[in-house]
């Protein structure tokens, strides 16, 4: 046993370069997180540039380069930066553009960048926006309503580029296991598209006025449209505390999912919304660890399995009647946001991290490789992601931990990233001196991206985390784990 521990320690130390964060300390006012420093993939560097947010859930970059932040429970902030180059950005202005504490997650910009859409648990609102002055109109329009439900209250918004004038909305289930998801007219556990061109129809009822892209989706918070093909994908957070024939299998099943929903154009062509792809919730789920599932003969990663097995519902009927995920991810990693790169060669996904697993998992910003509108990895892959930024030590999670949430493409190929539970904003950039040919490839910037009310302004500046500091934390975590095991 001692030899195995020694070998394990040697192996981890030999790969410690993977755990080194950026060491750019040229900024004047360096911010440091209050939790163990996240690790960054070789070839990349990251810096903390803003603190003091409440719960930053969604990011957009306007036509003038200002960052719009949906800060849940507060409203929409407009933040500008003084750019000192590389990952050294300093907050210049931080204005509360929309003061509305009911806004809790979704936000999107119209294709011309002159309308902001944002969501509460039951409605989607729109404001006219002038990016040149950073101002909005006083008149708020209710665009979509009729989405009231409990438990999963986020309403993710996506403006389609391939079907201009259509807004896609993702709405989760009303409970961990919501049987009403069987009913298409219940409107829960669905992703729908809405025609915004007919303003006379406002507000549009979610069920009566939306066309279904996919249903049987427990909580697909992260959605995006492949810019090259118009194919829409969603990342799904699956059920907690799942049982199979009365036996608890919750630790490593079911898998989180990446599902292909088709295109808006395809949804509009269907005669019946019931013909839209159904992904199985609340009766069928995707396999992650087949060996942990009772009577799992023939099952492998990504296969649909039934939580009960009888003559009418079993693994075979799940496979035949419902759509399996295009990719599967480890159980409880909680994917919550997804952004395609400009040319569609990658999908960047935030895995928010587990909250009820015995051993924490997730807490990463990761990349999935795409080609011609399809993930490169097969549906049976157990290793389809490359981690760009993650917690090296999960022992403090979720309470004192980096929990990645929102992604947006910043200036010069950089990436904005929030940690919502800690109220922080990071900037991530490819290292000029980093190794070439890393799995994550390059980042493309989308074409269009050319003081809190009554409170203290969030602090601004940059955090550079030295290689020595990050490596020391990683090694300390390993040594602690080995000593505890002895």
Buried (B, 14 or more C-beta within 10 A) or exposed (E): EEEEBEEBBEEBEEEBEBBBBBBBEEBEEBBEBEBBBBBBBBBBBBBBBBBBBBBBBBBBBBBBBBBBBBBBEBBBBBBBBEBBEBBBBBBEBBBBBBEBEBBBBBBBBBEEBBBBBBBBBBBBBBBBBBBEEBBBEEEBBBBBBBBEBEEBBBBBBBBBBBBEBBBBBBBBBBBBBBEBBBEBEBBBBBBBBBBBEEEEBBBBBBBEBBBBBBBBBBBBBBBBBBBBBBBBBBBBBBBBEBEBEEEEBBBBBBBBBBBBBBBBEBBEEBEEBEEBBBBBBBBBBBBBBBEBBEEBEEBEBBBBBBBEBEEEBBBEBBBEBBBBBBBBBBBBBBBBBBBBBBEBBBBBBBBBBBBEBEEBBBBBBBBBBBEEBBBBBEBEBBEBBBBBBBBBBBBBBBEEBBBBBBBBBBBEBBBBBBBBBBBBBBBBBBBEEBEEEBEBBEBBBBEBBEEBEEEEEBEBBBBBBBBEBBBEBBBEBBEEBBEEEE
